[in-house]
């Protein structure tokens, strides 16, 4: 489980609250709040 503000690495992360997908293209990118529901927890 990854949370907003963490740097989990490149990949696609799925909001556990609504299922919205967020793609990080760089290992230094931080996870944003979910753009759809503002959730803060993601699964890979």
C-alpha positions in Angstrom: 0.0 0.0 0.0 1.3 3.4 -0.9 0.1 6.8 0.3 0.0 10.3 -1.1 3.4 12.0 -0.8 5.4 8.8 -1.0 7.8 8.0 -3.9 6.9 4.4 -4.6 8.7 4.4 -8.1 7.5 4.1 -11.7 4.2 2.4 -12.4 0.5 2.6 -12.2 -1.2 2.9 -8.9 -4.9 2.3 -8.2 -6.8 4.3 -5.6 -8.3 1.9 -3.1 -11.3 4.2 -2.6 -12.6 4.7 -6.1 -10.3 2.7 -8.5 -8.9 5.7 -10.3 -5.5 4.9 -11.9 -2.5 7.3 -11.4 0.7 6.7 -13.5 4.1 7.8 -12.2 6.7 8.1 -15.0 9.8 8.7 -12.8 11.2 7.2 -9.7 11.3 10.7 -8.1 7.6 11.4 -8.6 5.4 11.6 -5.5 1.9 10.2 -5.4 -0.7 13.0 -5.6 -4.1 12.8 -3.9 -6.5 10.9 -6.1 -7.6 13.3 -8.9 -11.1 11.8 -8.8 -12.0 11.3 -5.1 -9.0 12.9 -3.3 -8.2 9.6 -1.6 -4.7 9.1 -0.2 -4.1 5.3 -0.4 -3.1 3.3 -3.5 -2.3 -0.3 -4.3 0.2 -1.2 -7.1 
